[in-house]
Amino acid sequence: MDSIRDNLINECVDIMKREDIKNEIKSLFKPIINMLLKDIYPYILISMLFVIISFLLVLGIFILLIKYRI
């Protein structure tokens, strides 16, 4: 039973290694990935904005602490 499963897995891996199958899978998933990226793009921008704002706030606090020590 184990050898049948191993043989099946090996056959699937061999099929997936073929270049034409890779291209077919890419062409199949490309529209789905593009649609997902289009939907989450604003959220990516907002999260990047929050990261930049938090960096600036931490930098400001650091500068205030340096001025306070001197």
mmJSON file of the N, C-alpha and C atoms, coordinates in Angstrom:
{"data_MODEL":{"atom_site":{
"group_PDB":["ATOM","ATOM","ATOM","ATOM","ATOM","ATOM","ATOM","ATOM","ATOM","ATOM","ATOM","ATOM","ATOM","ATOM","ATOM","ATOM","ATOM","ATOM","ATOM","ATOM","ATOM","ATOM","ATOM","ATOM","ATOM","ATOM","ATOM","ATOM","ATOM","ATOM","ATOM","ATOM","ATOM","ATOM","ATOM","ATOM","ATOM","ATOM","ATOM","ATOM","ATOM","ATOM","ATOM","ATOM","ATOM","ATOM","ATOM","ATOM","ATOM","ATOM","ATOM","ATOM","ATOM","ATOM","ATOM","ATOM","ATOM","ATOM","ATOM","ATOM","ATOM","ATOM","ATOM","ATOM","ATOM","ATOM","ATOM","ATOM","ATOM","ATOM","ATOM","ATOM","ATOM","ATOM","ATOM","ATOM","ATOM","ATOM","ATOM","ATOM","ATOM","ATOM","ATOM","ATOM","ATOM","ATOM","ATOM","ATOM","ATOM","ATOM","ATOM","ATOM","ATOM","ATOM","ATOM","ATOM","ATOM","ATOM","ATOM","ATOM","ATOM","ATOM","ATOM","ATOM","ATOM","ATOM","ATOM","ATOM","ATOM","ATOM","ATOM","ATOM","ATOM","ATOM","ATOM","ATOM","ATOM","ATOM","ATOM","ATOM","ATOM","ATOM","ATOM","ATOM","ATOM","ATOM","ATOM","ATOM","ATOM","ATOM","ATOM","ATOM","ATOM","ATOM","ATOM","ATOM","ATOM","ATOM","ATOM","ATOM","ATOM","ATOM","ATOM","ATOM","ATOM","ATOM","ATOM","ATOM","ATOM","ATOM","ATOM","ATOM","ATOM","ATOM","ATOM","ATOM","ATOM","ATOM","ATOM","ATOM","ATOM","ATOM","ATOM","ATOM","ATOM","ATOM","ATOM","ATOM","ATOM","ATOM","ATOM","ATOM","ATOM","ATOM","ATOM","ATOM","ATOM","ATOM","ATOM","ATOM","ATOM","ATOM","ATOM","ATOM","ATOM","ATOM","ATOM","ATOM","ATOM","ATOM","ATOM","ATOM","ATOM","ATOM","ATOM","ATOM","ATOM","ATOM","ATOM","ATOM","ATOM","ATOM","ATOM","ATOM","ATOM","ATOM","ATOM","ATOM","ATOM","ATOM"],
"id":[1,2,3,4,5,6,7,8,9,10,11,12,13,14,15,16,17,18,19,20,21,22,23,24,25,26,27,28,29,30,31,32,33,34,35,36,37,38,39,40,41,42,43,44,45,46,47,48,49,50,51,52,53,54,55,56,57,58,59,60,61,62,63,64,65,66,67,68,69,70,71,72,73,74,75,76,77,78,79,80,81,82,83,84,85,86,87,88,89,90,91,92,93,94,95,96,97,98,99,100,101,102,103,104,105,106,107,108,109,110,111,112,113,114,115,116,117,118,119,120,121,122,123,124,125,126,127,128,129,130,131,132,133,134,135,136,137,138,139,140,141,142,143,144,145,146,147,148,149,150,151,152,153,154,155,156,157,158,159,160,161,162,163,164,165,166,167,168,169,170,171,172,173,174,175,176,177,178,179,180,181,182,183,184,185,186,187,188,189,190,191,192,193,194,195,196,197,198,199,200,201,202,203,204,205,206,207,208,209,210],
"type_symbol":["N","C","C","N","C","C","N","C","C","N","C","C","N","C","C","N","C","C","N","C","C","N","C","C","N","C","C","N","C","C","N","C","C","N","C","C","N","C","C","N","C","C","N","C","C","N","C","C","N","C","C","N","C","C","N","C","C","N","C","C","N","C","C","N","C","C","N","C","C","N","C","C","N","C","C","N","C","C","N","C","C","N","C","C","N","C","C","N","C","C","N","C","C","N","C","C","N","C","C","N","C","C","N","C","C","N","C","C","N","C","C","N","C","C","N","C","C","N","C","C","N","C","C","N","C","C","N","C","C","N","C","C","N","C","C","N","C","C","N","C","C","N","C","C","N","C","C","N","C","C","N","C","C","N","C","C","N","C","C","N","C","C","N","C","C","N","C","C","N","C","C","N","C","C","N","C","C","N","C","C","N","C","C","N","C","C","N","C","C","N","C","C","N","C","C","N","C","C","N","C","C","N","C","C","N","C","C","N","C","C"],
"label_atom_id":["N","CA","C","N","CA","C","N","CA","C","N","CA","C","N","CA","C","N","CA","C","N","CA","C","N","CA","C","N","CA","C","N","CA","C","N","CA","C","N","CA","C","N","CA","C","N","CA","C","N","CA","C","N","CA","C","N","CA","C","N","CA","C","N","CA","C","N","CA","C","N","CA","C","N","CA","C","N","CA","C","N","CA","C","N","CA","C","N","CA","C","N","CA","C","N","CA","C","N","CA","C","N","CA","C","N","CA","C","N","CA","C","N","CA","C","N","CA","C","N","CA","C","N","CA","C","N","CA","C","N","CA","C","N","CA","C","N","CA","C","N","CA","C","N","CA","C","N","CA","C","N","CA","C","N","CA","C","N","CA","C","N","CA","C","N","CA","C","N","CA","C","N","CA","C","N","CA","C","N","CA","C","N","CA","C","N","CA","C","N","CA","C","N","CA","C","N","CA","C","N","CA","C","N","CA","C","N","CA","C","N","CA","C","N","CA","C","N","CA","C","N","CA","C","N","CA","C","N","CA","C","N","CA","C","N","CA","C","N","CA","C","N","CA","C"],
"label_alt_id":[null,null,null,null,null,null,null,null,null,null,null,null,null,null,null,null,null,null,null,null,null,null,null,null,null,null,null,null,null,null,null,null,null,null,null,null,null,null,null,null,null,null,null,null,null,null,null,null,null,null,null,null,null,null,null,null,null,null,null,null,null,null,null,null,null,null,null,null,null,null,null,null,null,null,null,null,null,null,null,null,null,null,null,null,null,null,null,null,null,null,null,null,null,null,null,null,null,null,null,null,null,null,null,null,null,null,null,null,null,null,null,null,null,null,null,null,null,null,null,null,null,null,null,null,null,null,null,null,null,null,null,null,null,null,null,null,null,null,null,null,null,null,null,null,null,null,null,null,null,null,null,null,null,null,null,null,null,null,null,null,null,null,null,null,null,null,null,null,null,null,null,null,null,null,null,null,null,null,null,null,null,null,null,null,null,null,null,null,null,null,null,null,null,null,null,null,null,null,null,null,null,null,null,null,null,null,null,null,null,null],
"label_comp_id":["MET","MET","MET","ASP","ASP","ASP","SER","SER","SER","ILE","ILE","ILE","ARG","ARG","ARG","ASP","ASP","ASP","ASN","ASN","ASN","LEU","LEU","LEU","ILE","ILE","ILE","ASN","ASN","ASN","GLU","GLU","GLU","CYS","CYS","CYS","VAL","VAL","VAL","ASP","ASP","ASP","ILE","ILE","ILE","MET","MET","MET","LYS","LYS","LYS","ARG","ARG","ARG","GLU","GLU","GLU","ASP","ASP","ASP","ILE","ILE","ILE","LYS","LYS","LYS","ASN","ASN","ASN","GLU","GLU","GLU","ILE","ILE","ILE","LYS","LYS","LYS","SER","SER","SER","LEU","LEU","LEU","PHE","PHE","PHE","LYS","LYS","LYS","PRO","PRO","PRO","ILE","ILE","ILE","ILE","ILE","ILE","ASN","ASN","ASN","MET","MET","MET","LEU","LEU","LEU","LEU","LEU","LEU","LYS","LYS","LYS","ASP","ASP","ASP","ILE","ILE","ILE","TYR","TYR","TYR","PRO","PRO","PRO","TYR","TYR","TYR","ILE","ILE","ILE","LEU","LEU","LEU","ILE","ILE","ILE","SER","SER","SER","MET","MET","MET","LEU","LEU","LEU","PHE","PHE","PHE","VAL","VAL","VAL","ILE","ILE","ILE","ILE","ILE","ILE","SER","SER","SER","PHE","PHE","PHE","LEU","LEU","LEU","LEU","LEU","LEU","VAL","VAL","VAL","LEU","LEU","LEU","GLY","GLY","GLY","ILE","ILE","ILE","PHE","PHE","PHE","ILE","ILE","ILE","LEU","LEU","LEU","LEU","LEU","LEU","ILE","ILE","ILE","LYS","LYS","LYS","TYR","TYR","TYR","ARG","ARG","ARG","ILE","ILE","ILE"],
"label_asym_id":["A","A","A","A","A","A","A","A","A","A","A","A","A","A","A","A","A","A","A","A","A","A","A","A","A","A","A","A","A","A","A","A","A","A","A","A","A","A","A","A","A","A","A","A","A","A","A","A","A","A","A","A","A","A","A","A","A","A","A","A","A","A","A","A","A","A","A","A","A","A","A","A","A","A","A","A","A","A","A","A","A","A","A","A","A","A","A","A","A","A","A","A","A","A","A","A","A","A","A","A","A","A","A","A","A","A","A","A","A","A","A","A","A","A","A","A","A","A","A","A","A","A","A","A","A","A","A","A","A","A","A","A","A","A","A","A","A","A","A","A","A","A","A","A","A","A","A","A","A","A","A","A","A","A","A","A","A","A","A","A","A","A","A","A","A","A","A","A","A","A","A","A","A","A","A","A","A","A","A","A","A","A","A","A","A","A","A","A","A","A","A","A","A","A","A","A","A","A","A","A","A","A","A","A","A","A","A","A","A","A"],
"label_entity_id":["1","1","1","1","1","1","1","1","1","1","1","1","1","1","1","1","1","1","1","1","1","1","1","1","1","1","1","1","1","1","1","1","1","1","1","1","1","1","1","1","1","1","1","1","1","1","1","1","1","1","1","1","1","1","1","1","1","1","1","1","1","1","1","1","1","1","1","1","1","1","1","1","1","1","1","1","1","1","1","1","1","1","1","1","1","1","1","1","1","1","1","1","1","1","1","1","1","1","1","1","1","1","1","1","1","1","1","1","1","1","1","1","1","1","1","1","1","1","1","1","1","1","1","1","1","1","1","1","1","1","1","1","1","1","1","1","1","1","1","1","1","1","1","1","1","1","1","1","1","1","1","1","1","1","1","1","1","1","1","1","1","1","1","1","1","1","1","1","1","1","1","1","1","1","1","1","1","1","1","1","1","1","1","1","1","1","1","1","1","1","1","1","1","1","1","1","1","1","1","1","1","1","1","1","1","1","1","1","1","1"],
"label_seq_id":[1,1,1,2,2,2,3,3,3,4,4,4,5,5,5,6,6,6,7,7,7,8,8,8,9,9,9,10,10,10,11,11,11,12,12,12,13,13,13,14,14,14,15,15,15,16,16,16,17,17,17,18,18,18,19,19,19,20,20,20,21,21,21,22,22,22,23,23,23,24,24,24,25,25,25,26,26,26,27,27,27,28,28,28,29,29,29,30,30,30,31,31,31,32,32,32,33,33,33,34,34,34,35,35,35,36,36,36,37,37,37,38,38,38,39,39,39,40,40,40,41,41,41,42,42,42,43,43,43,44,44,44,45,45,45,46,46,46,47,47,47,48,48,48,49,49,49,50,50,50,51,51,51,52,52,52,53,53,53,54,54,54,55,55,55,56,56,56,57,57,57,58,58,58,59,59,59,60,60,60,61,61,61,62,62,62,63,63,63,64,64,64,65,65,65,66,66,66,67,67,67,68,68,68,69,69,69,70,70,70],
"pdbx_PDB_ins_code":[null,null,null,null,null,null,null,null,null,null,null,null,null,null,null,null,null,null,null,null,null,null,null,null,null,null,null,null,null,null,null,null,null,null,null,null,null,null,null,null,null,null,null,null,null,null,null,null,null,null,null,null,null,null,null,null,null,null,null,null,null,null,null,null,null,null,null,null,null,null,null,null,null,null,null,null,null,null,null,null,null,null,null,null,null,null,null,null,null,null,null,null,null,null,null,null,null,null,null,null,null,null,null,null,null,null,null,null,null,null,null,null,null,null,null,null,null,null,null,null,null,null,null,null,null,null,null,null,null,null,null,null,null,null,null,null,null,null,null,null,null,null,null,null,null,null,null,null,null,null,null,null,null,null,null,null,null,null,null,null,null,null,null,null,null,null,null,null,null,null,null,null,null,null,null,null,null,null,null,null,null,null,null,null,null,null,null,null,null,null,null,null,null,null,null,null,null,null,null,null,null,null,null,null,null,null,null,null,null,null],
"Cartn_x":[0.826,0.0,0.865,1.948,2.838,3.548,3.921,4.636,3.726,2.457,1.508,1.365,1.263,1.143,2.424,3.568,4.84,4.984,4.576,4.633,3.718,2.543,1.602,2.163,2.735,3.318,4.481,5.314,6.445,5.976,4.94,4.391,3.84,3.156,2.61,3.735,4.784,5.921,6.594,6.739,7.336,6.489,5.18,4.293,4.403,4.494,4.583,5.919,6.923,8.228,8.275,7.323,7.317,7.023,7.713,7.619,6.245,5.624,4.312,3.24,3.364,2.411,2.603,3.853,4.116,3.493,3.648,3.073,1.55,0.95,-0.511,-1.002,-0.309,-0.7,-0.551,0.536,0.734,-0.377,-0.704,-1.756,-3.124,-3.311,-4.572,-4.713,-3.64,-3.716,-3.434,-2.92,-2.584,-3.788,-4.943,-6.089,-6.569,-6.501,-6.94,-6.022,-4.722,-3.768,-3.884,-4.07,-4.239,-5.486,-6.566,-7.79,-7.596,-6.928,-6.667,-5.777,-4.741,-3.86,-4.595,-5.472,-6.243,-7.155,-7.704,-8.595,-7.858,-6.655,-5.965,-4.951,-4.787,-3.822,-4.047,-5.275,-5.456,-5.053,-5.3,-4.934,-3.42,-2.729,-1.269,-0.744,-1.31,-0.884,-1.165,-2.335,-2.683,-1.743,-1.429,-0.521,0.881,1.322,2.624,2.621,1.522,1.395,1.478,0.816,0.882,2.291,3.011,4.388,5.263,5.097,5.89,5.552,4.268,3.859,4.398,4.332,4.846,6.357,7.064,8.507,8.816,8.068,8.303,7.997,6.963,6.646,7.744,8.242,9.324,10.585,10.866,12.024,11.88,10.682,10.446,10.625,10.144,10.319,11.791,12.521,13.949,14.679,14.329,14.97,14.627,13.388,13.022,13.787,13.977,14.751,16.21,16.763,18.17,18.279,17.34,17.377,17.198,16.356,16.104,17.352,18.091,19.307,20.394,20.469,21.523,21.073],
"Cartn_y":[-1.2,0.0,1.257,1.206,2.363,2.609,1.537,1.695,2.264,1.906,2.451,3.961,4.358,5.783,6.524,5.949,6.571,6.684,5.628,5.672,6.758,6.873,7.906,9.303,9.488,10.789,11.106,10.115,10.331,10.661,10.004,10.304,11.726,12.128,13.493,14.524,14.259,15.18,15.24,14.112,14.095,14.876,14.754,15.506,17.006,17.366,18.782,19.402,18.621,19.137,19.485,19.029,19.323,20.801,21.351,22.79,23.205,22.397,22.765,22.747,21.837,21.795,23.022,23.402,24.609,25.835,25.94,27.089,27.085,25.915,25.826,26.24,25.804,26.175,27.673,28.245,29.693,30.454,30.014,30.715,30.535,29.444,29.214,30.119,30.29,31.049,32.536,32.959,34.365,35.303,35.021,35.926,35.965,34.831,34.786,35.638,35.502,36.275,37.762,38.11,39.519,40.114,39.348,39.828,40.042,39.09,39.227,40.43,40.613,41.761,43.073,43.113,44.325,44.634,43.593,43.797,44.205,43.678,43.982,45.115,45.675,46.742,47.944,48.439,49.565,49.219,47.99,47.596,47.522,47.139,47.124,48.545,49.474,50.868,51.447,51.158,51.669,51.098,49.824,49.231,49.814,50.087,50.73,52.131,52.846,54.177,54.111,53.139,52.981,52.65,51.856,51.518,52.766,53.583,54.808,55.777,55.915,56.822,56.342,55.053,54.548,54.715,54.539,54.774,56.222,57.15,58.565,58.908,58.316,58.562,58.04,56.86,56.297,57.132,57.592,58.448,59.767,60.335,61.569,61.367,60.277,59.98,59.804,59.129,58.938,60.274,61.184,62.518,63.279,63.213,63.91,63.35,62.049,61.461,61.879,61.978,62.424,63.878,64.742,66.151,66.295,65.446,65.514,65.123,64.13,63.686,64.729,65.467,66.478,67.746],
"Cartn_z":[0.0,0.0,0.0,0.758,0.828,-0.495,-1.171,-2.438,-3.527,-3.496,-4.47,-4.266,-3.025,-2.717,-3.103,-2.804,-3.174,-4.686,-5.386,-6.845,-7.405,-6.842,-7.287,-7.034,-5.878,-5.542,-6.471,-6.736,-7.642,-9.055,-9.5,-10.827,-10.892,-9.84,-9.79,-9.795,-9.047,-9.009,-10.373,-11.036,-12.362,-13.369,-13.253,-14.137,-13.858,-12.593,-12.227,-12.651,-12.859,-13.27,-14.752,-15.511,-16.937,-17.177,-18.137,-18.384,-18.911,-19.744,-20.272,-19.185,-18.248,-17.133,-16.234,-16.008,-15.209,-15.853,-17.161,-17.87,-17.815,-17.903,-17.81,-16.421,-15.399,-14.027,-13.822,-14.336,-14.233,-14.939,-16.139,-16.875,-16.228,-15.519,-14.823,-13.598,-12.853,-11.606,-11.767,-12.91,-13.104,-12.942,-13.543,-13.337,-11.886,-11.213,-9.812,-8.945,-9.154,-8.363,-8.673,-9.936,-10.297,-9.652,-9.616,-9.0,-7.499,-6.847,-5.418,-5.118,-5.922,-5.706,-5.929,-6.909,-7.155,-5.963,-5.337,-4.2,-2.933,-2.717,-1.46,-1.588,-2.772,-2.977,-2.044,-1.866,-0.932,0.5,0.919,2.27,2.441,1.382,1.43,1.578,0.833,0.926,2.302,2.85,4.181,5.236,5.156,6.14,6.008,4.776,4.605,5.186,5.033,5.615,7.138,7.744,9.194,9.667,8.912,9.28,9.231,8.2,8.083,9.207,9.514,10.593,11.938,12.195,13.474,13.551,12.424,12.421,12.749,12.146,12.421,13.878,14.443,15.85,16.771,16.513,17.325,17.159,15.948,15.722,16.481,16.479,17.234,18.725,19.25,20.673,20.992,20.116,20.321,20.343,19.425,19.388,20.645,21.106,22.349,23.544,23.59,24.695,24.653,23.464,23.33,23.775,23.374,23.796,25.294,25.884,27.32,28.106,27.623,28.321,28.244,27.166,27.015,27.67],
"occupancy":[1.0,1.0,1.0,1.0,1.0,1.0,1.0,1.0,1.0,1.0,1.0,1.0,1.0,1.0,1.0,1.0,1.0,1.0,1.0,1.0,1.0,1.0,1.0,1.0,1.0,1.0,1.0,1.0,1.0,1.0,1.0,1.0,1.0,1.0,1.0,1.0,1.0,1.0,1.0,1.0,1.0,1.0,1.0,1.0,1.0,1.0,1.0,1.0,1.0,1.0,1.0,1.0,1.0,1.0,1.0,1.0,1.0,1.0,1.0,1.0,1.0,1.0,1.0,1.0,1.0,1.0,1.0,1.0,1.0,1.0,1.0,1.0,1.0,1.0,1.0,1.0,1.0,1.0,1.0,1.0,1.0,1.0,1.0,1.0,1.0,1.0,1.0,1.0,1.0,1.0,1.0,1.0,1.0,1.0,1.0,1.0,1.0,1.0,1.0,1.0,1.0,1.0,1.0,1.0,1.0,1.0,1.0,1.0,1.0,1.0,1.0,1.0,1.0,1.0,1.0,1.0,1.0,1.0,1.0,1.0,1.0,1.0,1.0,1.0,1.0,1.0,1.0,1.0,1.0,1.0,1.0,1.0,1.0,1.0,1.0,1.0,1.0,1.0,1.0,1.0,1.0,1.0,1.0,1.0,1.0,1.0,1.0,1.0,1.0,1.0,1.0,1.0,1.0,1.0,1.0,1.0,1.0,1.0,1.0,1.0,1.0,1.0,1.0,1.0,1.0,1.0,1.0,1.0,1.0,1.0,1.0,1.0,1.0,1.0,1.0,1.0,1.0,1.0,1.0,1.0,1.0,1.0,1.0,1.0,1.0,1.0,1.0,1.0,1.0,1.0,1.0,1.0,1.0,1.0,1.0,1.0,1.0,1.0,1.0,1.0,1.0,1.0,1.0,1.0,1.0,1.0,1.0,1.0,1.0,1.0],
"B_iso_or_equiv":[0.0,0.0,0.0,0.0,0.0,0.0,0.0,0.0,0.0,0.0,0.0,0.0,0.0,0.0,0.0,0.0,0.0,0.0,0.0,0.0,0.0,0.0,0.0,0.0,0.0,0.0,0.0,0.0,0.0,0.0,0.0,0.0,0.0,0.0,0.0,0.0,0.0,0.0,0.0,0.0,0.0,0.0,0.0,0.0,0.0,0.0,0.0,0.0,0.0,0.0,0.0,0.0,0.0,0.0,0.0,0.0,0.0,0.0,0.0,0.0,0.0,0.0,0.0,0.0,0.0,0.0,0.0,0.0,0.0,0.0,0.0,0.0,0.0,0.0,0.0,0.0,0.0,0.0,0.0,0.0,0.0,0.0,0.0,0.0,0.0,0.0,0.0,0.0,0.0,0.0,0.0,0.0,0.0,0.0,0.0,0.0,0.0,0.0,0.0,0.0,0.0,0.0,0.0,0.0,0.0,0.0,0.0,0.0,0.0,0.0,0.0,0.0,0.0,0.0,0.0,0.0,0.0,0.0,0.0,0.0,0.0,0.0,0.0,0.0,0.0,0.0,0.0,0.0,0.0,0.0,0.0,0.0,0.0,0.0,0.0,0.0,0.0,0.0,0.0,0.0,0.0,0.0,0.0,0.0,0.0,0.0,0.0,0.0,0.0,0.0,0.0,0.0,0.0,0.0,0.0,0.0,0.0,0.0,0.0,0.0,0.0,0.0,0.0,0.0,0.0,0.0,0.0,0.0,0.0,0.0,0.0,0.0,0.0,0.0,0.0,0.0,0.0,0.0,0.0,0.0,0.0,0.0,0.0,0.0,0.0,0.0,0.0,0.0,0.0,0.0,0.0,0.0,0.0,0.0,0.0,0.0,0.0,0.0,0.0,0.0,0.0,0.0,0.0,0.0,0.0,0.0,0.0,0.0,0.0,0.0],
"pdbx_formal_charge":[null,null,null,null,null,null,null,null,null,null,null,null,null,null,null,null,null,null,null,null,null,null,null,null,null,null,null,null,null,null,null,null,null,null,null,null,null,null,null,null,null,null,null,null,null,null,null,null,null,null,null,null,null,null,null,null,null,null,null,null,null,null,null,null,null,null,null,null,null,null,null,null,null,null,null,null,null,null,null,null,null,null,null,null,null,null,null,null,null,null,null,null,null,null,null,null,null,null,null,null,null,null,null,null,null,null,null,null,null,null,null,null,null,null,null,null,null,null,null,null,null,null,null,null,null,null,null,null,null,null,null,null,null,null,null,null,null,null,null,null,null,null,null,null,null,null,null,null,null,null,null,null,null,null,null,null,null,null,null,null,null,null,null,null,null,null,null,null,null,null,null,null,null,null,null,null,null,null,null,null,null,null,null,null,null,null,null,null,null,null,null,null,null,null,null,null,null,null,null,null,null,null,null,null,null,null,null,null,null,null],
"auth_seq_id":[1,1,1,2,2,2,3,3,3,4,4,4,5,5,5,6,6,6,7,7,7,8,8,8,9,9,9,10,10,10,11,11,11,12,12,12,13,13,13,14,14,14,15,15,15,16,16,16,17,17,17,18,18,18,19,19,19,20,20,20,21,21,21,22,22,22,23,23,23,24,24,24,25,25,25,26,26,26,27,27,27,28,28,28,29,29,29,30,30,30,31,31,31,32,32,32,33,33,33,34,34,34,35,35,35,36,36,36,37,37,37,38,38,38,39,39,39,40,40,40,41,41,41,42,42,42,43,43,43,44,44,44,45,45,45,46,46,46,47,47,47,48,48,48,49,49,49,50,50,50,51,51,51,52,52,52,53,53,53,54,54,54,55,55,55,56,56,56,57,57,57,58,58,58,59,59,59,60,60,60,61,61,61,62,62,62,63,63,63,64,64,64,65,65,65,66,66,66,67,67,67,68,68,68,69,69,69,70,70,70],
"auth_comp_id":["MET","MET","MET","ASP","ASP","ASP","SER","SER","SER","ILE","ILE","ILE","ARG","ARG","ARG","ASP","ASP","ASP","ASN","ASN","ASN","LEU","LEU","LEU","ILE","ILE","ILE","ASN","ASN","ASN","GLU","GLU","GLU","CYS","CYS","CYS","VAL","VAL","VAL","ASP","ASP","ASP","ILE","ILE","ILE","MET","MET","MET","LYS","LYS","LYS","ARG","ARG","ARG","GLU","GLU","GLU","ASP","ASP","ASP","ILE","ILE","ILE","LYS","LYS","LYS","ASN","ASN","ASN","GLU","GLU","GLU","ILE","ILE","ILE","LYS","LYS","LYS","SER","SER","SER","LEU","LEU","LEU","PHE","PHE","PHE","LYS","LYS","LYS","PRO","PRO","PRO","ILE","ILE","ILE","ILE","ILE","ILE","ASN","ASN","ASN","MET","MET","MET","LEU","LEU","LEU","LEU","LEU","LEU","LYS","LYS","LYS","ASP","ASP","ASP","ILE","ILE","ILE","TYR","TYR","TYR","PRO","PRO","PRO","TYR","TYR","TYR","ILE","ILE","ILE","LEU","LEU","LEU","ILE","ILE","ILE","SER","SER","SER","MET","MET","MET","LEU","LEU","LEU","PHE","PHE","PHE","VAL","VAL","VAL","ILE","ILE","ILE","ILE","ILE","ILE","SER","SER","SER","PHE","PHE","PHE","LEU","LEU","LEU","LEU","LEU","LEU","VAL","VAL","VAL","LEU","LEU","LEU","GLY","GLY","GLY","ILE","ILE","ILE","PHE","PHE","PHE","ILE","ILE","ILE","LEU","LEU","LEU","LEU","LEU","LEU","ILE","ILE","ILE","LYS","LYS","LYS","TYR","TYR","TYR","ARG","ARG","ARG","ILE","ILE","ILE"],
"auth_asym_id":["A","A","A","A","A","A","A","A","A","A","A","A","A","A","A","A","A","A","A","A","A","A","A","A","A","A","A","A","A","A","A","A","A","A","A","A","A","A","A","A","A","A","A","A","A","A","A","A","A","A","A","A","A","A","A","A","A","A","A","A","A","A","A","A","A","A","A","A","A","A","A","A","A","A","A","A","A","A","A","A","A","A","A","A","A","A","A","A","A","A","A","A","A","A","A","A","A","A","A","A","A","A","A","A","A","A","A","A","A","A","A","A","A","A","A","A","A","A","A","A","A","A","A","A","A","A","A","A","A","A","A","A","A","A","A","A","A","A","A","A","A","A","A","A","A","A","A","A","A","A","A","A","A","A","A","A","A","A","A","A","A","A","A","A","A","A","A","A","A","A","A","A","A","A","A","A","A","A","A","A","A","A","A","A","A","A","A","A","A","A","A","A","A","A","A","A","A","A","A","A","A","A","A","A","A","A","A","A","A","A"],
"auth_atom_id":["N","CA","C","N","CA","C","N","CA","C","N","CA","C","N","CA","C","N","CA","C","N","CA","C","N","CA","C","N","CA","C","N","CA","C","N","CA","C","N","CA","C","N","CA","C","N","CA","C","N","CA","C","N","CA","C","N","CA","C","N","CA","C","N","CA","C","N","CA","C","N","CA","C","N","CA","C","N","CA","C","N","CA","C","N","CA","C","N","CA","C","N","CA","C","N","CA","C","N","CA","C","N","CA","C","N","CA","C","N","CA","C","N","CA","C","N","CA","C","N","CA","C","N","CA","C","N","CA","C","N","CA","C","N","CA","C","N","CA","C","N","CA","C","N","CA","C","N","CA","C","N","CA","C","N","CA","C","N","CA","C","N","CA","C","N","CA","C","N","CA","C","N","CA","C","N","CA","C","N","CA","C","N","CA","C","N","CA","C","N","CA","C","N","CA","C","N","CA","C","N","CA","C","N","CA","C","N","CA","C","N","CA","C","N","CA","C","N","CA","C","N","CA","C","N","CA","C","N","CA","C","N","CA","C","N","CA","C","N","CA","C","N","CA","C"],
"pdbx_PDB_model_num":[1,1,1,1,1,1,1,1,1,1,1,1,1,1,1,1,1,1,1,1,1,1,1,1,1,1,1,1,1,1,1,1,1,1,1,1,1,1,1,1,1,1,1,1,1,1,1,1,1,1,1,1,1,1,1,1,1,1,1,1,1,1,1,1,1,1,1,1,1,1,1,1,1,1,1,1,1,1,1,1,1,1,1,1,1,1,1,1,1,1,1,1,1,1,1,1,1,1,1,1,1,1,1,1,1,1,1,1,1,1,1,1,1,1,1,1,1,1,1,1,1,1,1,1,1,1,1,1,1,1,1,1,1,1,1,1,1,1,1,1,1,1,1,1,1,1,1,1,1,1,1,1,1,1,1,1,1,1,1,1,1,1,1,1,1,1,1,1,1,1,1,1,1,1,1,1,1,1,1,1,1,1,1,1,1,1,1,1,1,1,1,1,1,1,1,1,1,1,1,1,1,1,1,1,1,1,1,1,1,1]
}}}
